[in-house]
Amino acid sequence: MEVRAAENDLEAGRAALMSGWSSGERPLVMVRGKGAFVWDSQGRRYLDCISQAWAMNVGHSHPRVIEAAERQAREIAQVRSNYGNEPILLLAKRLAELAPGRLNRVAFSLHGSTAIETAMKLAMINRPGAGPFLTLFDGYHGRTLATMAVSWPHPNNKFAAFQRDPVRVPQAYCYRCPLNLTYSSCGIACADLVRQSIRKGITGRPTALLMEPIQGNGAQLDFPPEYLKAIRQICDEEGVLLIWDEVQTAFGRIPAMFAADYYGVVPDILVFGKAIGGGYPLAGVVARDDLEEFGPGEDALTFGHFAPSAAAALATIEVLEDEGVFENCKRQGDYIVNRLRDLQQGYEIIGDVRGPGLAIGVELVRDRQTKEPATKEAQEFYELGMERGVIFGTTRYGGLGNVVKIKPPAIITREEADLALEVFEDVLREISGRSRRN
Ligand SMILES: Cc1ncc(COP(=O)(O)O)c(C=O)c1O
């Protein structure tokens, strides 16, 4: 029989728990997850279009992932990182085989933020004395001190005493082009802003260019493939290291193991996280094998080689490869994006629909001509979706806050995709009706 915690104990826990998360949300307790769904303590079911922070690409409670993590936990869970453990070594081998080009050297961490810091330290070792990092507008790289600093400017930032600003460059935001040009007649002119910033925006050279190949947190923004290629070329020509933050994109959010494979662009350092553990915490970097590496003690964390997470990751990779997850990601992603573009014909509020795969963003505007952001409406989407049993993602801080995200597990079925779309349209109808009345 299922035994649940007493409501007053949960209430006391809630009162004790510190939170840096946004306030004002309903106090839900999630108690179960299976496939593309999660259930709260009241027994309500939600279609999880946020994959619990975009981490559950193979779905909740995948039996192969649970089995692998459980088996490892029974053998040995924690091994100090100066000793080897089997799953971590097998995973390092597997990632070096899978990652493209010369990305053959692997380091692990438990969070995307700390993995980004590993990448930043690696770049600093290889560019001693170089200047600040270069980043893109609306980029997001984590919540540790260093990664907050290299993300979009945090509102009311209280941490500046221990942070260093990057040089931020406008990104290829085609729907709102920073140069007021139109894709593709623009010739990707915005890539040259990166070159100009390398040459003129910094005294000396930047330590590296740190960017997401698809901006998840900012405005769920995918870039034209030519832009990614042009930036790679600029970095090569200018002698600048390129770090791709694939914490969101790797392992099935888009139809490939890595965005580097999907776009045919290989960074010098690639950072992964979130989905690799299939629900267990794991992150890390794969770096070019000719880079100088860490000295003793320069990158060691207590749980950095956590064996159950590594075992879960090996199983997750097998699931991605054996169970047609990338194909499904493409099939369902294309289906949802096409249906959303159909809806765009009927709903003025839909300004732009973006993919690829299941990295789907819908930018809402009050007016198609002025593109005035429909920020309040996008924020309402979350509540109205929850009432109807679907968790949609919103953008809260980076970007304009007017993008609704649909990023379910990549094992989502056609019926589940239809459910997400049905609820999306229902909410859209309600929100459009309201903004017409206002
Ligand atoms: C692109 C990107 N980089 C880094 C991070 C930080 O990862 P974590 O929250 O695991 O530290 C995130 C988390 O949302 C992310 O989306």
The ligand as an ORCA input file, in Angstrom:
! r2SCAN-3c Opt
* xyz 0 1
  C      22.084     25.815    -21.059
  C      22.277     25.559    -19.597
  N      23.508     25.593    -19.090
  C      23.741     25.354    -17.785
  C      22.708     25.083    -16.917
  C      22.980     24.835    -15.467
  O      22.740     23.506    -15.154
  P      22.444     23.071    -13.633
  O      21.150     23.687    -13.245
  O      22.411     21.569    -13.692
  O      23.568     23.572    -12.804
  C      21.403     25.023    -17.413
  C      20.271     24.754    -16.500
  O      19.145     25.056    -16.749
  C      21.174     25.278    -18.780
  O      19.951     25.256    -19.296
*
